[in-house]
Amino acid sequence: MKTVMSAQDKNSTRRFEYMISIEIASFARFKDTFGAGRRIEILKDSNISAKDALLKLCEETAGGFDVLFDSDKELLESVLLMHNKKRISGEDADSIIIEDGDEIVIYPPVSGG
């Protein structure tokens, strides 16, 4: 984790910002777009949600937005997610706060018989 000091406002009030590193693993068709696993770093100057982390991943990956998000930048219903080995919904991804060392896993829908 890297620490960066920055000015918070014009009165030179200082605060510390830092980079967090998270692992994002993907399977099946998502693996074709993002690779099996990627570590991304995000500047943590406020609360970063799981959705924010996925948006950052898509910014760094050609075609990433098309496979995870709709035109309103909402996660597609066909995207299954896990955060630190716990299943989360696309709606919850906006409220789950990511910390340094967390893991997000992206799965396609599962079917079979």
C-alpha positions as CSV (number, residue, x, y, z in Angstrom):
1,M,0.0,0.0,0.0
2,K,1.5,3.3,-1.1
3,T,0.7,6.5,0.9
4,V,0.3,9.9,-0.8
5,M,-0.2,13.2,1.0
6,S,-2.3,15.8,-0.7
7,A,-4.0,19.1,0.0
8,Q,-7.6,18.7,0.9
9,D,-8.6,22.3,0.3
10,K,-7.2,25.7,-0.4
11,N,-6.4,26.2,3.3
12,S,-3.8,23.5,2.9
13,T,-5.5,21.1,5.3
14,R,-3.7,17.8,4.7
15,R,-5.1,14.3,4.5
16,F,-3.5,11.0,3.5
17,E,-4.6,9.2,0.4
18,Y,-3.2,5.8,-0.4
19,M,-3.3,3.2,-3.2
20,I,-5.1,-0.1,-2.5
21,S,-4.5,-3.2,-4.4
22,I,-7.2,-5.7,-5.1
23,E,-7.3,-9.0,-7.0
24,I,-10.0,-9.5,-9.7
25,A,-10.5,-13.1,-11.0
26,S,-12.7,-13.9,-13.9
27,F,-14.0,-17.1,-15.4
28,A,-15.4,-18.4,-18.7
29,R,-16.4,-15.6,-21.2
30,F,-15.2,-13.0,-18.7
31,K,-11.8,-14.6,-18.6
32,D,-11.6,-14.1,-22.4
33,T,-12.0,-10.3,-21.9
34,F,-10.1,-9.7,-18.6
35,G,-7.8,-12.6,-18.2
36,A,-7.8,-15.2,-15.4
37,G,-6.7,-12.8,-12.7
38,R,-5.6,-9.2,-12.5
39,R,-4.4,-7.0,-9.7
40,I,-5.5,-3.4,-9.9
41,E,-4.5,-0.4,-7.9
42,I,-7.0,2.3,-7.0
43,L,-6.4,5.6,-5.2
44,K,-8.3,5.4,-1.9
45,D,-9.2,9.0,-1.2
46,S,-12.8,8.0,-0.2
47,N,-14.9,4.9,0.1
48,I,-14.4,2.7,-3.0
49,S,-17.2,0.3,-3.8
50,A,-16.9,-3.1,-5.5
51,K,-18.7,-1.5,-8.5
52,D,-16.1,1.3,-8.6
53,A,-13.4,-1.4,-8.7
54,L,-15.1,-3.1,-11.6
55,L,-15.5,0.2,-13.5
56,K,-11.7,0.8,-13.0
57,L,-11.1,-2.7,-14.4
58,C,-13.2,-1.9,-17.4
59,E,-11.4,1.4,-18.0
60,E,-8.1,-0.6,-18.3
61,T,-9.6,-3.3,-20.6
62,A,-10.7,-2.9,-24.2
63,G,-14.3,-4.1,-24.5
64,G,-14.7,-4.4,-20.7
65,F,-17.7,-2.1,-20.3
66,D,-19.7,-4.1,-22.9
67,V,-19.5,-7.4,-21.1
68,L,-20.2,-6.1,-17.5
69,F,-22.3,-2.9,-17.7
70,D,-25.3,-1.6,-19.6
71,S,-25.4,1.9,-21.2
72,D,-26.3,3.4,-17.7
73,K,-23.2,1.9,-16.2
74,E,-25.3,-0.6,-14.2
75,L,-24.0,-4.1,-13.8
76,L,-25.7,-6.6,-16.2
77,E,-28.1,-9.1,-14.5
78,S,-26.1,-11.9,-16.1
79,V,-23.0,-11.0,-14.1
80,L,-22.4,-13.1,-10.9
81,L,-20.0,-11.6,-8.3
82,M,-18.2,-12.7,-5.2
83,H,-16.4,-10.5,-2.8
84,N,-13.9,-12.2,-0.5
85,K,-15.6,-15.6,-1.1
86,K,-19.1,-14.3,-0.4
87,R,-21.8,-14.0,-3.1
88,I,-23.0,-10.5,-3.7
89,S,-25.6,-9.1,-6.1
90,G,-25.0,-6.4,-8.7
91,E,-27.1,-4.0,-6.7
92,D,-25.0,-4.7,-3.6
93,A,-21.8,-4.0,-5.5
94,D,-22.5,-0.3,-5.2
95,S,-22.6,-0.4,-1.4
96,I,-19.8,-2.9,-0.6
97,I,-16.6,-1.0,0.4
98,I,-13.4,-2.4,-0.9
99,E,-10.2,-2.5,1.2
100,D,-6.6,-3.3,0.4
101,G,-6.1,-7.0,-0.4
102,D,-9.7,-7.7,-1.2
103,E,-10.8,-10.1,-4.0
104,I,-13.6,-9.8,-6.5
105,V,-14.5,-12.8,-8.6
106,I,-16.6,-12.4,-11.8
107,Y,-18.7,-15.4,-13.1
108,P,-21.1,-15.9,-15.9
109,P,-24.6,-17.4,-15.3
110,V,-24.4,-21.1,-14.3
111,S,-26.6,-23.6,-15.9
112,G,-26.7,-27.3,-16.6
113,G,-28.4,-30.4,-15.7
